Amino acid sequence: MIRVIQVGFGGVGKRRAALIAESAKATLVGIVEPMPRQDDWPDVPVFGSLPEALDATDATAVILSTPNGDHAPDGLLALAR
C-alpha cells in the first residue's frame, strides 16, 4: 500500500486526494495545508508544514499540488527523508 501525503489542498489537491481515496493501492496519511479545514477530510490528519507531516506519518509518497516554485524545495525535502 502506498501511503501518501497530499501537499496543497486547493482545487487540484482536493481532486488528487479524492483519487487517492478511490484507489485500492494507496491511502491518504496526511494533508499539508497552511490554512486547513479539518472538516474536508475528518479522518486524515492535517499538518501546517511538510516537515511536520513527514515526521508524524509513515508516508512512502508525497504529491505536490502547490505553486510551481515550491515543487523543487518540497520535492528535495521529501526525497531527503
Stockholm file with secondary structure:
# STOCKHOLM 1.0

chainA/1-81         MIRVIQVGFGGVGKRRAALIAESAKATLVGIVEPMPRQDDWPDVPVFGSLPEALDATDATAVILSTPNGDHAPDGLLALAR
#=GR chainA/1-81 SS CEEEEEECCSHHHHHHHHHHHHCSSEEEEEEECSSCCGGGSTTSCEESSHHHHHHHSCCSEEEECSCHHHHHHHHHHHHHC
#=GC SS_cons        CEEEEEECCSHHHHHHHHHHHHCSSEEEEEEECSSCCGGGSTTSCEESSHHHHHHHSCCSEEEECSCHHHHHHHHHHHHHC
//
